[in-house]
Amino acid sequence: MKLELDILARQIGAALAQREADLKLEQAVYGLDSLDELQIQKLIAAGLAAHYDVAREVHYPSTFGRKLSNRKRCDLVLSPIGAPLRLDSKPPSLFDPQVFTLPQEAFWLEVKTAYQFRAPDVRHGGYGQQWRSAVVEDLRKMDAEPLIHHAALLLVVFTESAELVAKDLQLLEDVLVLKEVLAGFRQDVSVPIADRLGHRVCTAALWPTITR
């Protein structure tokens, strides 16, 4: 399933913006930037469920046949509503849907997060390293999968300003070039958030793998 990355970026941005609006309405003590990576993945999965059939923690196709505990997994896999992904981790049954999506037809999405601050006025010492190496690793992982034809890396990053994240995203793309990691043109969307830790902007940036 080939997706328009600008549309997907806006859908993800809308999910983040809606959660931020809910937190403001609740006058919550903790903000969007208090969520860890798994919680961000869950939030995005819930938001995208209005547009796609969403599967979480799906085993990569090339690992079929290995023990489940040894198989690498992808954070989110998207398919058309009403045509869920056919999972190879369980045998077919009479209750399986009649219409389904094969791995090579679905859209695979790895999700990473980064936080400039870990507490009010306390910068995260691993801010840069916590996502640059992970982005490179996941892009390479998806690109190496022969049965994945449509995929992207999503980075959700919290920063004090839009100017800072723009600079850091450009630095990341310079790293991708130096490491010879192929990725398509980035699509990103930013959402203003209430300042609780020092973050004022949440940015979702998407890089597609090169189409095979």
C-alpha positions in Angstrom: 0.0 0.0 0.0 1.7 3.1 -1.2 0.9 6.2 0.9 1.3 9.9 0.3 3.8 10.8 3.0 2.5 14.4 3.3 -1.0 13.1 4.0 0.4 10.6 6.5 2.4 13.3 8.2 -0.7 15.5 8.6 -2.7 12.5 10.0 0.0 11.9 12.6 0.2 15.6 13.4 -3.5 15.6 13.9 -3.3 12.8 16.4 -0.6 14.5 18.4 -2.5 17.9 18.3 -5.7 16.2 19.5 -3.9 14.6 22.5 -2.3 18.0 23.3 -5.7 19.7 23.2 -7.1 17.0 25.5 -4.3 17.5 28.0 -4.9 21.3 28.0 -8.6 20.8 28.5 -7.8 18.4 31.4 -5.3 20.9 32.8 -3.0 17.9 33.1 0.1 18.2 35.2 2.1 16.1 32.7 2.2 16.9 29.0 2.6 15.1 25.7 6.4 15.0 26.3 5.9 12.9 29.4 5.0 9.9 27.2 7.7 7.4 26.5 8.3 5.8 23.1 5.8 3.0 23.5 3.1 5.4 24.7 3.7 7.6 21.7 3.4 4.6 19.4 0.1 3.7 21.0 -1.2 7.2 20.6 -0.2 7.4 17.0 -1.7 3.9 16.3 -5.0 5.0 17.9 -5.0 8.2 15.8 -4.3 6.4 12.5 -7.0 3.8 13.2 -9.5 6.2 11.8 -7.8 6.0 8.4 -6.2 2.5 8.3 -6.2 -0.9 9.7 -3.3 -0.7 12.2 -1.2 -3.7 13.5 1.4 -3.2 16.2 4.6 -5.0 16.9 4.6 -7.1 13.7 7.4 -9.5 13.0 9.5 -8.8 10.0 8.7 -11.2 7.1 12.3 -12.4 6.6 12.4 -13.7 10.2 9.6 -16.3 9.5 10.5 -19.7 11.0 12.6 -18.4 13.8 11.5 -18.5 17.5 9.1 -15.6 18.1 11.4 -14.2 20.8 14.2 -14.0 18.2 12.2 -12.2 15.5 12.7 -8.5 14.9 9.4 -6.5 15.0 8.1 -3.4 13.3 6.3 -0.8 15.5 3.2 -0.2 13.2 2.0 -1.7 10.0 -0.8 0.0 8.0 -3.3 -1.6 5.6 -6.6 -0.5 4.1 -9.6 -0.5 6.5 -11.3 -3.9 6.3 -8.2 -5.6 4.9 -6.0 -6.3 8.0 -2.5 -7.6 7.7 -2.1 -11.4 7.5 0.1 -12.3 10.4 2.5 -15.3 10.0 2.9 -15.6 13.8 -0.3 -17.7 14.1 -1.7 -20.5 11.8 -4.7 -19.6 9.6 -8.1 -20.4 11.1 -11.8 -20.4 10.0 -12.2 -17.0 11.7 -9.6 -15.2 9.7 -11.0 -12.3 7.6 -11.8 -13.2 4.0 -10.0 -10.0 2.8 -6.5 -9.4 4.0 -3.3 -7.6 3.1 0.0 -9.4 2.5 3.3 -8.0 4.0 4.5 -6.7 0.6 1.3 -4.8 0.1 1.2 -3.1 3.5 2.9 0.0 4.8 5.5 -0.5 7.5 6.3 2.2 10.0 9.1 2.3 12.6 8.6 5.0 15.3 11.4 6.7 17.3 11.2 9.5 19.8 13.7 12.1 21.1 13.5 14.6 23.9 15.7 17.7 24.3 14.9 17.9 28.1 14.4 15.1 30.6 13.2 17.4 33.4 12.5 21.2 33.7 15.6 23.0 32.7 17.6 19.8 32.6 18.8 18.9 29.1 18.8 15.3 28.0 22.5 14.4 27.8 21.9 11.9 25.0 19.5 14.1 23.0 21.4 13.8 19.7 22.6 10.2 20.0 19.3 8.9 21.3 17.7 9.2 17.8 20.4 9.6 15.2 21.9 6.1 15.6 18.4 4.6 15.9 17.1 6.3 12.8 20.1 4.9 10.8 19.6 1.4 12.2 15.9 1.3 11.5 16.2 2.7 8.0 18.8 0.0 7.2 16.6 -2.7 8.8 13.6 -1.8 6.7 15.6 -1.4 3.5 17.1 -4.9 4.0 13.6 -6.6 4.0 12.9 -8.0 0.5 9.1 -8.4 1.3 8.7 -4.8 2.4 8.0 -2.5 -0.5 6.5 0.5 1.3 8.0 1.7 4.5 9.0 4.8 6.4 10.8 5.9 9.6 8.9 8.3 11.9 10.7 10.4 14.4 8.7 12.3 17.0 11.0 14.8 18.6 10.3 17.4 21.4 12.3 20.6 21.4 12.3 24.2 22.7 11.8 25.7 19.2 11.0 25.0 15.6 14.3 26.5 14.6 16.3 24.0 16.7 14.5 20.9 15.4 14.9 22.2 11.8 18.6 22.5 12.3 18.8 19.1 13.9 16.8 17.3 11.2 19.2 18.7 8.6 22.1 17.5 10.6 20.5 14.1 10.8 20.1 14.0 7.0 23.8 14.9 6.7 24.6 11.9 8.8 22.5 9.7 6.6 24.5 10.8 3.6 27.8 10.2 5.3 26.7 6.7 6.4 25.3 6.0 2.8 21.8 5.3 4.1 19.2 5.8 1.4 16.0 7.6 2.3 13.4 9.6 0.4 12.4 13.2 0.9 11.3 14.1 4.4 7.9 15.2 5.3 7.3 16.8 8.7 4.7 18.6 10.7 5.0 20.5 14.0 2.6 21.0 16.8 2.9 23.6 19.5 2.7 22.2 23.0 2.4 23.6 26.5 5.8 24.2 28.1 6.2 21.9 31.1 9.8 20.6 30.7 11.2 23.2 28.4 9.6 21.8 25.2 7.4 24.0 23.2 7.3 22.1 19.9 6.5 18.5 19.0 7.6 17.6 15.5 6.8 14.4 13.6 9.2 13.8 10.7 8.8 11.0 8.2 11.5 9.5 5.9 10.4 6.9 3.3 12.6 4.1 2.3 13.6 4.1 -1.3 11.0 2.3 -3.4 12.2 -1.1 -4.6 
